[in-house]
């Protein structure tokens, strides 16, 4: 049974065909990166609120990053 389960994850070689492949259009909507960032910040803030009140935290800091497109992380 374990071998059958592993067989599901193995890739099989594709057969070459003479026909041109058709492009599949997916209707999956893209989520904007700003929305993803806001959701992540919200989740972190929930966790930080659970810390004891004598703990302090900083948020919305920008670190210089020359490899980034904007120059900051």
Helices and strands as residue ranges (DSSP letters): H 2-9, H 33-49
